[in-house]
Structures are given as C-alpha cells and as structure tokens.
C-alpha cells in the first residue's frame, strides 16, 4: 500500500481529524477500528486481497471506495455497515460468490459500482437495494438481467450496462421513468428491438455504440423523448440516418461515425440545438444545403468520407458558432470561402486530402489556433493579405524588395499590379463642395472676431459708457470678513460657561477631543502632548475679550497637532471672538504667552494622553529555511532552521523577515540558484514591500549574520548528506458541506502535479505539504466553509507526526504567497507589458500607433546590401600602393613583449608573428609640406628651405591566443615614453591578429607569417620537433597576403593556394625537410612568394623542395599531414565572399559590409552577420543580439535581389569557434 493511498476523515463530537495510513503488505492498522465517527474511507490502489475486519466497526461509515485492488470477495464485514451510502468496487477480481447479499439490505445505499470485475450474473440480492440511483455493471461477463431487478429499482438515474454479453433487455426496464443516462455500448443486442426506450421519458443520454443496430432493429418512437440530448450510434450498420432521429429536436450531441451512411436528409434543419455532430468513417459524398440552419453547431467531424469541394455547401459560413471543422482523409481540392467566414473557428483539420490552395481570407480568422494541412502534396498556401502584416509595423519598415532597392539607389522592377487609379469625378465634386462650405463658415467666424476687436478699439462697445465714469477704488475686505463660520455644535465639547469668567483655561488633546486640565496643572506641559489655552478678560468697553493659543509639544503626534489647531479655531467661533489663534511651539514661545503663567512654563518628558491613531506594531517573522530543488520548476521545501539541514548539493533560502539569505552549495546547480534568487526577489517585492534585503551566501564564505539566523556556525564544514531527502507528494483536500456535516475529500491530482486550474473560486482547499500547511480561500467561498477550513487545518496539523516548525498559512485568492505558488506547475504571474512605449512617450506622442508610425519614420541604412561587391585589387595596384607607403616610411623599429617588458625584435624575426605574443612597431613617416604658388616663385630668394614634417605611428599587434595583459603593459610603460618623446605627433593604433590594415601590411612586402604558440625568449634558432603546416593566402588584395600556420591535415588543401609543410628529422646534421606545395590552379607569383617565405623561415639545416599538386612523395609529405585525403579543388568563394554586419549601434538599424579581408574574429557577439560565399547565404546570430528577426527579413531581401538564385540558410551560432582563419569556405553547411 503506497503512502498516498489511504485518506481517512473522522467526524467526532469535538472536532475533525485526518490521517494518512501507508502499507505495503503490512497488517491494516487497528486504530481505524477505533474511529467510531468515520464517514468516508478511500482504499484505492492498496493491493488489498480481502476486506479488513476493522471496517465492520465503523458504524457511521457512509462512503467506501475500494478501487484498483485484488479483491476476490467483499466478505461479511460490509453487511454490518448500516449507514453505507456509496459502494465503489471497480477494477477488482470480484466474482459472483464474493458479493454477500447483506450489503444490499442497507436502506441508504444509493450508489453501487461493480464495474471492471468478473461477474457472470447480476447479484440476486441487488433487487433489495430499492434506493439505488446509480448502478454501474459495465465491463463484466453478464448475459442476462433478472426481470425482478427493475421492478424494485425504479429510482435509478444512471445505468451503465456496457461491455457485457447482453442479447436482450428485460421489458420491465420501461418502469425506469426517472432514468437519465443509459449506456449499452459493446453488447450483442442484435435481436433486441428496445421497445422500452420510448417509455423512458426522462432519458437525456443514450449510448448504443457497437450494438449491431440496423434500420430493422432500430427503436422507433424516440421522438417522444423530449429531453434526449446525447445519442451515440457509432460503429453500427446504419445505411442512413433513421427517420425518427430527425424528429428529436432536443439533440445536442449525435455520434454516427463508423456506419455506412451515404447521404443526409434535408430535414436536419430540425436539429436546431445540435452542438456536436460526428459523421466520420461513413460514405458521404455531399452535405445537405440545409446544414447552415444548425445555428448552435460548434463541432463538425467529417473524417474519412468521400467529400470533395462540391460536397460542402457554400452557405456553411452561416454557422457562426462553429469552432471545430474536421474533414481529414477526404477528396477535397478546395474548401468553400464561406467556411473561412465562421468567426469562432478554432481548429481546421484538412490533412490527407487533395488540396491545391486555400482561400485568402483564411488568414483573417481571428481565433484560429490549429490548421492541419499535412499530406496535401500539391498545396500552395495563399499569401497573407497586406493588412495582416502588422507584426512588421513594430519596426515601421517596408521590407519589400522594391522599397529596399529604391532606398539603396538601385533600379526597381515595375510591379505588374501597379495600374493608375481612375479618378472619380463625383467624389471630387463632393470634396470641393465640402471644402467650400467649410471655408464659408470660417470666414463668418473671422469676420465676427474682427468686428468685436474694432468695436473695442473705437470704444463703441456696450460697456463704453460705464468705462467713462470715474470708478472709485475698491477697498479690500478685512481678514475676518473672509471667514465663514461653520454650523458646528461645540456645546458637547466645551462647557457652557467657557469664556464667561475672566482667567485662564487650558485643554489637552486626547483621542481627537480636548479635555479640560486642572488649574494646578496649567503651565506644566508634556513634550508629547498639545494644549489649547484661553485667556478671558474685560476690555476697555467693559465687554468680554478673548485670546486663544494652542501649544505644540516637540514629540507630539500628527493627530494631536491637527486637532489642537482645529479645536482652537472652533473655540473662537463658539465664543464669537475676533482674535487670531496663535500657534506656540515648544522652546519657541512668545513673551506674551509666557507671561500668562505666574510660575513659568515647565516641560515634562513623555506624554500624558494617548493618540487617536492606531499604533502600528512591527510584524514579527518566523525564521524559515527552505530547500530549493528542481531545474525547470523550483520547489521550495521547508526544513529545520539549523546548520544540520544544509547540504552542499542544494540551494537553500533562509527567510528571517527583513533579511533573506540564499545559500549556494558547492555542487548545486546554477539554474536552481538563479531561480531561487528570483523567488526571493518576488517575496521581497510582493510580501515585504521591498523592505527586505537579499544576501547571496556561498558555501565556506558565509557571513556571521547568516549563521546567527541558523543558531550558530557548524563545527565542521558542510558536506553532502549520505541519504537523499525523502520526497513528499503534496495532498490537496477540498472543504465542502455534506449531508449535515463537513466533508474533506482528497482532490485527484492529474499525473501527481499540482496545477493552478484545480483551484476554484467558490471553494476552499487545504494543501498538505508535510512540513507546511496552506489554507487557500476562494473569493466566492462562503463564510462557514472558511471558518471550518481554518479549524480543520489546525486539527490536521496536530493529527499527524510533523516537525515542530510546521505551521498553517492562510492564502487568499489573488494574494497567495510565493512559497505557495512554487508548489504548482507553471504558476507565474508575469504581466505582459509593452516596454517599448513608456508612459512619458504615451503622453507626448499619443496612443494611436498608426499615427505615431506615420509621423515618426525610423531611419534605416541598408544600402550596403544592394551595392556591388568591392573589386579585387590587382597586383600592379598593390605594388604601387606598397611603393608609395614605403617611400613615406623613414624607419621602423620593432619590439616584442618578453616577460613584463618590451625588448627589441631581432631583424631576422621581422615579419614573423606568434599567436601568444604581443609586438610593437614604431613607424616614422615623412609628411611633406604643401607650398602655395607664390612661395614657389620665391624659392631662389630663400636662404634655407623649410624641412618636411614627420609623424610617428605606433602599431600594437596582439595575437589571438594572448591576453590583454600585454596591452596594459604597453599602455603604462612604452606608450608613456613615446608620448614624452613625440608628444602630439604620436598616434597609437591597436590591431589584432588578421585584422591589420593594409598600410601596416605593406611594410612586410607580402611576407607576413603567423605561427602558433609563443616565441622563444631571447630569439635564436629553435629546433622544431613537431610538424608545421602553413597556408599562404591573400584576401581581397595582394597586400593582405599572410602565411598562417594551420592544423596539418590533408583535407585542408586546396588547388587554388600554396602550402608549406615542414617534417622534422631526428638528426644532428639535417633538422628536417620543407615542402612548398603548389596547387594546380595557384598563381605563379604566389608560388615564387611561397618559396621566399620558406627560405626565410627555415635556414641551412633544412632541405627545401618545390612540389606541384599530384607529384607529392608518399614517404614524408602524405605521412606528415595524416595521409592522403580528398580536398577541395575550387575556390570560387574568393571572388564572391561578402560579410555584412547588422547593428543598431548608431541608434537605428544599419547594415555595413566588412572588407574582403575578414576572418572569424569579425563575428561580433552583439550583432547579426550575413555571409554570402557565392553559393549559400548564412545568417549568423550573436548570443547577445536582439535584431535577429529584422536581419532575417533583410536577408531575404538581399537574396531576392541577387542576379543568380542562391540557397538560404539560417545558422544560429551561439559562440565563437576557436579555429584559426575560419573563412567563407569553412562556414558550416546550410541546414536542410
């Protein structure tokens, strides 16, 4: 018996209890027999073979469920349960002898389920259960029903006799006038006429699947069943729909699948209430034209018929409630356009037909979720209408090819559908008339305004006579005349004789109301109180006069301050005084106020009266420790808050209220850590109002505050626990009202995973997580259920053995705690927000997106995509540029980083670079002075001609495999010296491997060599013991010629290039042999250059041989590069390769082209790159980019304008490949 199998509810005179019993072959617990108040018992999937005797003691048991067990018999113990109402024994091994007759003698027995057993006969004593309303005998081997059964059981509502061996039914079935559901599926009722059915006037559901129904034995008179709503006649032998079914106008669901029906009658318009109609697996060739009159139809299934385009009526679009249309495996070439006018259509299944195309308005279906058109080989999907391309309006960019060609200045092809619009003369006259009327109204308004202005200027207005009269200046009102005295009755607050006797009176503010102060206490003020002081005196005219002050203590509350001012003003109004109410603050009193008190003013610390506000107490939080488990979904399980609970394999969250600590174990998963941090952020935001602080604690680096929260630091390091934590599956119970008592049934959790949809607003649930109990209260639940749920949760907490730290948490719908949400799959309260439009922009630019996009045309620069490729530089042009740049070069000094300082590079190593080194080249260039024409005429008269100026450029070269430490060393050492020497004539250029500019490369005269690894410190001849393989190549220009060391592999050879291979010898005289491999299609100049480079790299101790492709020696050459392998013989990409960069670094979307000399290092992580190698176009997406969709659309536009068709591939490359010199020929092949 599994632990989650048994759930017991006990109702006693004191309260409710609940327990969970777990067994696996053990004896049934004796404690169950002592639960005298037990009313509900479930023993599902417990491998029971007999009924425990303890059940016979449960005299108040009402509901007994024993499903999915191995019971052969029910024994005699169930006969002693007088209160039994429900008996559910489905999916067992019960036979006829195993069911005692005493069970059916209980008067209250109303539900009997004996399905999925091995019964051959109906239990004879079943006829004694006269109060049964639900009877399920399906999936047995019963052949006959006794006639007496339905004579006594006349109150049955639900009867399931499916999957048995019935050949006929007793005529007494006509007595079941209350029967609402009758299921007869899968029975050989070939000779049964079923004449009893018309007498079942309350019948609502009738299922007769696979009961060998034909027109001859189909029951007549079904039209008398006015309540019939659901009929299942599938898998029978009906050639057409029986006429009597057309007369049942109350039908809502009709299943006629799996018959031989060839046509439907036009009288189906009587099914006005039909919602689901299943006609699959028949022989229908057409649907009746009256189908559109089924106004309530929601689901229509026509699979596996012979329907074609003509067979579906064109007026099907009038089925406005249609949600599912399934017509798979038919002969449809097209569907009517009217079908696409069903606005509520959600699923359209058309796979396995002969579709050629679909209506264009298919894209306009607003609620379409599923469109299945598989297995239609000749289908051409219709293009989307122009009004549907709103997803591209977000960028406000016209992605069409013609528009992009126009932006780039390229000629656009005229569109065939662009025809001049015809002018409408009638519309033109209407526009002119409307404009003329508007102008007349405007002229009238302007004329009136001019007349009014003229009258005012001439003084002829109606007020001119009054203006001529001399007006006397108005006197301002006194301050007291402005005051309006409110109609307030202050007799209950102040005494009747207040202000009638000369002297001083004082009131203190308490709970918003002034209370009189004893005379001896006047002048003794508390620092946290406020007072009102009234001085009454007789003035010179022998009348009463008053002066009013209100005194504010330094530490008084806000309500006392406000009430003192308010009551002082109302006291003045009560007396009718004309004086002001003077404010006096503690420590800053006026002399007149201090003179009121003979003994002066004294201050008393604290306050004597209470504030009228409620005092807010700081919330107290219990210290809680949670263990986070899971990757995709993180579950928080509560643990004992001490260091013994920590485990290095997990992530823990310690919640102390104002501080939340995330403890990360050494071997825990990073994803779990990140998601636990997110949970802590949500707790802080939603439950702590952002007042808590979140701390990350790494194992062995914990703070002292973290250990204080756990009661102290551990004496030894935290390690992984030897035993895995026991997973406790949560159980959820629904609190409900039963027949005179409360019920707490367990909720069935699908696949053992809690989902939010299980919670209903009208109900209250208790979620038992062993170490945590949650009471979830729906918004629409009743007050009685809420109170009972809280009481039940307390009893449930005390009933089972739980840790002391277990607590009950109350959760209201909509305000659930974050820990409660983690118990459910996919409960994420992410609110969709359009972050592209801020509140300020909405106020500034308006809400209409169309108007905004029409007004604000975002700038784009796509001209590079439509420009021709930069032509390759010829050898003569390269030689001319090299000569000019080297003539301006006065001198070049080279340095290399050795250790932590730069040293001069030996002359024999000039031009040889290493991938793990950094080099500095100081180049001095002459800058000739430009002279004017007048100066040239007087050259002879000058004594000394002006000397030409110079400029120093420092090139810092960094290898691909080196760190940035070399650049930092140069910045703080060598660069400082150069800046001191050359000042403003100095320019520093930092360049990386294979990204050098042409001017720098020209100084090496095409002998630019890049070796792998690190240079030998101190230089000198190095004995090389490994095979070295170099590739000579020029990208875009002969100046950009490099000899790069690559992996010695024969598959990297190409007939278009030259290669250098060095095979070392283990000899003192001869260090190795060097082969200069000349491809069959390589240029003669490159072959000569390769030979020069080989002699430069390898001195006298090497033998250098020139070999052509096809003449390679086997012993050293092929062995040195791993054996002979197939290699490329073409390099057309050299003439076509282009690399584009898509970026928004300028504030708008731009596409720029890299020069022809590019390598893999040019791929930027935060950009999108487009590579065209002449045969394929690749889209490379950086892992930090956000313009993938836009770039993809532009890439389609680029492919569309190419003169020759290319294949299009989208390569999502998320990281750089560390291979050297990855070029167009080495980009991954396109995906199929």
C-alpha positions, 0 to 999 in steps of 0.5 A, spaced: 500 500 500 503 506 497 503 512 502 498 516 498 493 511 498 489 511 504 485 518 506 481 517 512 476 523 515 473 522 522 467 526 524 467 526 532 463 530 537 469 535 538 472 536 532 475 533 525 481 529 524 485 526 518 490 521 517 494 518 512 495 510 513 501 507 508 502 499 507 505 495 503 503 488 505 503 490 512 497 488 517 491 494 516 492 498 522 487 497 528 486 504 530 481 505 524 477 500 528 477 505 533 474 511 529 467 510 531 465 517 527 468 515 520 464 517 514 468 516 508 474 511 507 478 511 500 482 504 499 484 505 492 490 502 489 492 498 496 493 491 493 488 489 498 486 481 497 480 481 502 476 486 506 479 488 513 475 486 519 476 493 522 471 496 517 465 492 520 466 497 526 465 503 523 458 504 524 457 511 521 461 509 515 457 512 509 462 512 503 467 506 501 471 506 495 475 500 494 478 501 487 484 498 483 485 492 488 485 484 488 479 483 491 476 476 490 470 477 495 467 483 499 466 478 505 461 479 511 464 485 514 460 490 509 453 487 511 454 490 518 455 497 515 448 500 516 449 507 514 453 505 507 451 510 502 456 509 496 459 502 494 465 503 489 468 496 487 471 497 480 477 494 477 477 488 482 477 480 481 470 480 484 466 474 482 459 472 483 460 468 490 464 474 493 458 479 493 454 477 500 447 479 499 447 483 506 450 489 503 444 490 499 439 490 505 442 497 507 436 502 506 441 508 504 445 505 499 444 509 493 450 508 489 453 501 487 459 500 482 461 493 480 464 495 474 471 492 471 470 485 475 468 478 473 461 477 474 457 472 470 450 474 473 447 480 476 447 479 484 440 476 486 440 480 492 441 487 488 433 487 487 433 489 495 437 495 494 430 499 492 434 506 493 439 505 488 440 511 483 446 509 480 448 502 478 454 501 474 455 493 471 459 495 465 465 491 463 463 484 466 461 477 463 453 478 464 448 475 459 442 476 462 438 481 467 433 478 472 426 481 470 425 482 478 431 487 478 427 493 475 421 492 478 424 494 485 429 499 482 425 504 479 429 510 482 435 509 478 438 515 474 444 512 471 445 505 468 451 503 465 450 496 462 456 496 457 461 491 455 457 485 457 454 479 453 447 482 453 442 479 447 436 482 450 433 487 455 428 485 460 421 489 458 420 491 465 426 496 464 420 501 461 418 502 469 425 506 469 421 513 468 426 517 472 432 514 468 437 519 465 443 516 462 443 509 459 449 506 456 449 499 452 455 500 448 459 493 446 453 488 447 450 483 442 443 486 442 442 484 435 435 481 436 433 486 441 428 491 438 428 496 445 421 497 445 422 500 452 426 506 450 420 510 448 417 509 455 423 512 458 421 519 458 426 522 462 432 519 458 437 525 456 443 520 454 443 514 450 449 510 448 448 504 443 455 504 440 457 497 437 450 494 438 449 491 431 443 496 430 440 496 423 434 500 420 430 493 422 432 493 429 432 500 430 427 503 436 422 507 433 418 512 437 424 516 440 421 522 438 417 522 444 423 523 448 423 530 449 429 531 453 434 526 449 440 530 448 446 525 447 445 519 442 451 515 440 450 510 434 457 509 432 460 503 429 453 500 427 450 498 420 446 504 419 445 505 411 442 512 413 440 516 418 433 513 421 427 517 420 425 518 427 432 521 429 430 527 425 424 528 429 428 529 436 429 536 436 432 536 443 439 533 440 445 536 442 450 531 441 449 525 435 455 520 434 454 516 427 461 515 425 463 508 423 456 506 419 455 506 412 451 512 411 451 515 404 447 521 404 443 526 409 436 528 409 434 535 408 430 535 414 436 536 419 434 543 419 430 540 425 436 539 429 436 546 431 440 545 438 445 540 435 452 542 438 456 536 436 455 532 430 460 526 428 459 523 421 466 520 420 468 513 417 461 513 413 460 514 405 458 521 404 459 524 398 455 531 399 452 535 405 445 537 405 444 545 403 440 545 409 446 544 414 447 552 415 440 552 419 444 548 425 445 555 428 448 552 435 453 547 431 460 548 434 463 541 432 463 538 425 467 531 424 467 529 417 473 524 417 474 519 412 468 520 407 468 521 400 467 529 400 470 533 395 469 541 394 462 540 391 460 536 397 460 542 402 455 547 401 457 554 400 452 557 405 456 553 411 459 560 413 452 561 416 454 557 422 457 562 426 458 558 432 462 553 429 469 552 432 471 545 430 471 543 422 474 536 421 474 533 414 481 529 414 482 523 409 477 526 404 477 528 396 477 535 397 481 540 392 478 546 395 474 548 401 468 553 400 470 561 402 464 561 406 467 556 411 473 561 412 467 566 414 465 562 421 468 567 426 469 562 432 473 557 428 478 554 432 481 548 429 481 546 421 483 539 420 484 538 412 490 533 412 490 527 407 486 530 402 487 533 395 488 540 396 491 545 391 490 552 395 486 555 400 482 561 400 485 568 402 481 570 407 483 564 411 488 568 414 483 573 417 480 568 422 481 571 428 481 565 433 484 560 429 489 556 433 490 549 429 490 548 421 492 541 419 494 541 412 499 535 412 499 530 406 496 535 401 502 534 396 500 539 391 498 545 396 500 552 395 498 556 401 495 563 399 499 569 401 497 573 407 493 579 405 497 586 406 493 588 412 495 582 416 502 584 416 502 588 422 507 584 426 512 588 421 509 595 423 513 594 430 519 596 426 515 601 421 519 598 415 517 596 408 521 590 407 519 589 400 524 588 395 522 594 391 522 599 397 529 596 399 532 597 392 529 604 391 532 606 398 539 603 396 539 607 389 538 601 385 533 600 379 526 597 381 522 592 377 515 595 375 510 591 379 505 588 374 499 590 379 501 597 379 495 600 374 493 608 375 487 609 379 481 612 375 479 618 378 472 619 380 469 625 378 463 625 383 467 624 389 471 630 387 465 634 386 463 632 393 470 634 396 470 641 393 463 642 395 465 640 402 471 644 402 467 650 400 462 650 405 467 649 410 471 655 408 464 659 408 463 658 415 470 660 417 470 666 414 463 668 418 467 666 424 473 671 422 469 676 420 465 676 427 472 676 431 474 682 427 468 686 428 468 685 436 476 687 436 474 694 432 468 695 436 473 695 442 478 699 439 473 705 437 470 704 444 463 703 441 462 697 445 456 696 450 460 697 456 463 704 453 459 708 457 460 705 464 468 705 462 467 713 462 465 714 469 470 715 474 470 708 478 472 709 485 477 704 488 475 698 491 477 697 498 479 690 500 475 686 505 478 685 512 481 678 514 475 676 518 470 678 513 473 672 509 471 667 514 465 663 514 463 660 520 461 653 520 454 650 523 458 646 528 455 644 535 461 645 540 456 645 546 458 637 547 465 639 547 466 645 551 462 647 557 457 652 557 460 657 561 467 657 557 469 664 556 464 667 561 469 668 567 475 672 566 482 667 567 485 662 564 483 655 561 487 650 558 485 643 554 489 637 552 488 633 546 486 626 547 483 621 542 481 627 537 477 631 543 480 636 548 479 635 555 479 640 560 486 640 565 486 642 572 488 649 574 494 646 578 496 643 572 496 649 567 503 651 565 506 644 566 506 641 559 508 634 556 513 634 550 508 629 547 502 632 548 498 639 545 494 644 549 489 649 547 489 655 552 484 661 553 485 667 556 478 671 558 478 678 560 474 685 560 476 690 555 476 697 555 468 697 553 467 693 559 465 687 554 468 680 554 475 679 550 478 673 548 485 670 546 486 663 544 493 659 543 494 652 542 501 649 544 505 644 540 509 639 544 516 637 540 514 629 540 507 630 539 503 626 534 500 628 527 493 627 530 494 631 536 497 637 532 491 637 527 486 637 532 489 642 537 489 647 531 482 645 529 479 645 536 482 652 537 479 655 531 472 652 533 473 655 540 473 662 537 467 661 533 463 658 539 465 664 543 464 669 537 471 672 538 475 676 533 482 674 535 487 670 531 489 663 534 496 663 535 500 657 534 506 656 540 511 651 539 515 648 544 522 652 546 519 657 541 514 661 545 512 668 545 513 673 551 506 674 551 504 667 552 509 666 557 507 671 561 500 668 562 503 663 567 505 666 574 510 660 575 513 659 568 512 654 563 515 647 565 516 641 560 515 634 562 518 628 558 513 623 555 506 624 554 500 624 558 494 622 553 494 617 548 493 618 540 487 617 536 491 613 531 492 606 531 499 604 533 502 600 528 506 594 531 512 591 527 510 584 524 514 579 527 517 573 522 518 566 523 525 564 521 524 559 515 529 555 511 527 552 505 530 547 500 530 549 493 530 543 488 528 542 481 531 545 474 525 547 470 520 548 476 523 550 483 520 547 489 521 550 495 521 545 501 521 547 508 526 544 513 529 545 520 532 552 521 539 549 523 546 548 520 544 540 520 539 541 514 544 544 509 547 540 504 552 542 499 548 539 493 542 544 494 540 551 494 537 553 500 533 560 502 533 562 509 527 567 510 528 571 517 523 577 515 527 583 513 533 579 511 533 573 506 539 569 505 540 564 499 545 559 500 549 556 494 552 549 495 558 547 492 555 542 487 548 545 486 546 547 480 546 554 477 539 554 474 536 552 481 540 558 484 538 563 479 531 561 480 531 561 487 534 568 487 528 570 483 523 567 488 526 571 493 526 577 489 518 576 488 517 575 496 521 581 497 517 585 492 510 582 493 510 580 501 515 585 504 514 591 500 521 591 498 523 592 505 527 586 505 534 585 503 537 579 499 544 576 501 547 571 496 551 566 501 556 561 498 558 555 501 565 556 506 564 564 505 558 565 509 557 571 513 556 571 521 549 574 520 547 568 516 549 563 521 546 567 527 539 566 523 541 558 523 543 558 531 550 558 530 556 556 525 557 548 524 563 545 527 565 542 521 564 544 514 558 542 510 558 536 506 553 532 502 548 528 506 549 520 505 541 519 504 537 523 499 531 527 502 525 523 502 520 526 497 513 528 499 507 528 494 503 534 496 495 532 498 490 537 496 483 536 500 477 540 498 472 543 504 465 542 502 458 541 506 455 534 506 449 531 508 449 535 515 456 535 516 463 537 513 466 533 508 474 533 506 475 529 500 482 528 497 482 532 490 485 527 484 491 530 482 492 529 474 499 525 473 501 527 481 502 535 479 499 540 482 496 545 477 493 552 478 486 550 474 484 545 480 483 551 484 476 554 484 473 560 486 467 558 490 471 553 494 476 552 499 482 547 499 487 545 504 494 543 501 498 538 505 505 539 504 508 535 510 512 540 513 507 546 511 500 547 511 496 552 506 489 554 507 487 557 500 480 561 500 476 562 494 473 569 493 466 566 492 467 561 498 462 562 503 463 564 510 462 557 514 466 553 509 472 558 511 471 558 518 471 550 518 477 550 513 481 554 518 479 549 524 480 543 520 487 545 518 489 546 525 486 539 527 490 536 521 496 539 523 496 536 530 493 529 527 499 527 524 507 526 526 510 533 523 516 537 525 515 542 530 516 548 525 510 546 521 505 551 521 498 553 517 498 559 512 492 562 510 492 564 502 487 568 499 485 568 492 489 573 488 494 574 494 497 567 495 504 567 497 510 565 493 512 559 497 505 557 495 505 558 488 512 554 487 508 548 489 504 548 482 506 547 475 507 553 471 504 558 476 507 565 474 504 571 474 508 575 469 504 581 466 505 582 459 507 589 458 509 593 452 516 596 454 517 599 448 512 605 449 513 608 456 508 612 459 512 619 458 512 617 450 504 615 451 503 622 453 507 626 448 506 622 442 499 619 443 496 612 443 494 611 436 500 607 433 498 608 426 499 615 427 505 615 431 508 610 425 506 615 420 509 621 423 515 618 426 519 614 420 525 610 423 531 611 419 534 605 416 541 604 412 541 598 408 544 600 402 550 596 403 546 590 401 544 592 394 551 595 392 556 591 388 561 587 391 568 591 392 573 589 386 579 585 387 585 589 387 590 587 382 597 586 383 600 592 379 595 596 384 598 593 390 605 594 388 604 601 387 600 602 393 606 598 397 611 603 393 608 609 395 607 607 403 614 605 403 617 611 400 613 615 406 616 610 411 623 613 414 624 607 419 621 602 423 623 599 429 620 593 432 619 590 439 616 584 442 613 583 449 618 578 453 616 577 460 613 584 463 617 588 458 618 590 451 625 588 448 627 589 441 625 584 435 631 581 432 631 583 424 631 576 422 624 575 426 621 581 422 615 579 419 614 573 423 608 573 428 606 568 434 599 567 436 601 568 444 605 574 443 604 581 443 609 586 438 610 593 437 612 597 431 614 604 431 613 607 424 616 614 422 613 617 416 615 623 412 609 628 411 611 633 406 609 640 406 604 643 401 607 650 398 602 655 395 604 658 388 607 664 390 612 661 395 614 657 389 616 663 385 620 665 391 624 659 392 631 662 389 630 668 394 630 663 400 636 662 404 634 655 407 628 651 405 623 649 410 624 641 412 618 636 411 614 634 417 614 627 420 609 623 424 610 617 428 605 611 428 605 606 433 602 599 431 600 594 437 599 587 434 596 582 439 595 575 437 589 571 438 591 566 443 594 572 448 591 576 453 590 583 454 595 583 459 600 585 454 596 591 452 596 594 459 603 593 459 604 597 453 599 602 455 603 604 462 610 603 460 612 604 452 606 608 450 608 613 456 615 614 453 613 615 446 608 620 448 614 624 452 618 623 446 613 625 440 608 628 444 602 630 439 605 627 433 604 620 436 598 616 434 597 609 437 593 604 433 591 597 436 590 591 431 589 584 432 591 578 429 588 578 421 585 584 422 591 589 420 590 594 415 593 594 409 598 600 410 601 596 416 601 590 411 605 593 406 611 594 410 612 586 410 612 586 402 607 580 402 611 576 407 607 576 413 607 569 417 603 567 423 605 561 427 602 558 433 604 558 440 609 563 443 616 565 441 622 563 444 625 568 449 631 571 447 630 569 439 635 564 436 634 558 432 629 553 435 629 546 433 622 544 431 620 537 433 613 537 431 610 538 424 608 545 421 603 546 416 602 553 413 597 556 408 599 562 404 593 566 402 591 573 400 584 576 401 581 581 397 588 584 395 595 582 394 597 586 400 593 582 405 597 576 403 599 572 410 602 565 411 598 562 417 600 556 420 594 551 420 592 544 423 596 539 418 591 535 415 590 533 408 583 535 407 585 542 408 588 543 401 586 546 396 588 547 388 587 554 388 593 556 394 600 554 396 602 550 402 608 549 406 609 543 410 615 542 414 617 534 417 622 534 422 628 529 422 631 526 428 638 528 426 644 532 428 646 534 421 639 535 417 633 538 422 628 536 417 625 537 410 620 543 407 615 542 402 612 548 398 606 545 395 603 548 389 596 547 387 594 546 380 590 552 379 595 557 384 598 563 381 605 563 379 607 569 383 604 566 389 608 560 388 615 564 387 612 568 394 611 561 397 618 559 396 621 566 399 617 565 405 620 558 406 627 560 405 626 565 410 623 561 415 627 555 415 635 556 414 641 551 412 639 545 416 633 544 412 632 541 405 627 545 401 623 542 395 618 545 390 612 540 389 606 541 384 599 538 386 599 530 384 607 529 384 607 529 392 612 523 395 608 518 399 614 517 404 614 524 408 609 529 405 602 524 405 605 521 412 606 528 415 599 531 414 595 524 416 595 521 409 592 522 403 585 525 403 580 528 398 580 536 398 577 541 395 579 543 388 575 550 387 575 556 390 570 560 387 568 563 394 574 568 393 571 572 388 564 572 391 565 572 399 561 578 402 560 579 410 555 584 412 554 586 419 547 588 422 547 593 428 543 598 431 549 601 434 548 608 431 541 608 434 537 605 428 538 599 424 544 599 419 547 594 415 555 595 413 559 590 409 566 588 412 572 588 407 574 582 403 579 581 408 575 578 414 576 572 418 572 569 424 574 574 429 569 579 425 563 575 428 561 580 433 557 577 439 552 583 439 550 583 432 547 579 426 552 577 420 550 575 413 555 571 409 554 570 402 560 565 399 557 565 392 553 559 393 549 559 400 547 565 404 548 564 412 545 568 417 549 568 423 546 570 430 550 573 436 548 570 443 547 577 445 543 580 439 536 582 439 535 584 431 535 577 429 528 577 426 529 584 422 536 581 419 532 575 417 527 579 413 533 583 410 536 577 408 531 575 404 531 581 401 538 581 399 537 574 396 531 576 392 535 581 389 541 577 387 542 576 379 543 568 380 538 564 385 542 562 391 540 557 397 538 560 404 540 558 410 539 560 417 545 558 422 544 560 429 551 560 432 551 561 439 559 562 440 565 563 437 569 557 434 576 557 436 579 555 429 584 559 426 582 563 419 575 560 419 573 563 412 567 563 407 569 556 405 569 553 412 562 556 414 558 550 416 553 547 411 546 550 410 541 546 414 536 542 410 
